[in-house]
Amino acid sequence: MKTRLLAATLLCGSLLAASPLIAADAKTYQVTGPVLEVTPTTVTVQKGDEKWEISRSKSTKITGDLKVGAKVTIYYRMVADEVEVKDAKAKK
């Protein structure tokens, strides 16, 4: 659960740094639930038993009053920032 949350946070953060042309090709996802925490760089939402921490920036469009307790739907994309390919181990 924490790994998935961290991965989502990192990927969403990389989305904000990605160029608009690359991000336009990425599939859009969404998460809906009550807001648990709001910071200048993240929004934490409760989805079932899980807490989702989504990165945001000054350019993130916010419609309405974003505050703790508000029910929100967050739309986000996952875009790879870096890919490191590991060498395959030689077969014996």
URSULNOR-V760390 format. One record per run of one state. SS is the DSSP state (h for helix, s for strand, l for the rest). FROM is the first residue (numbers start at 1). LEN is the number of residues. If there is no record, write none. Layout:
ss: {SS:SS}
from: {FROM:FROM}
len: {LEN:LEN}
This chain:
ss: {l:h:l:h:l:s:l:s:l:s:l:s:l}
from: {1:2:18:20:25:28:39:42:48:50:56:71:78}
len: {1:16:2:5:3:11:3:6:2:6:15:7:15}
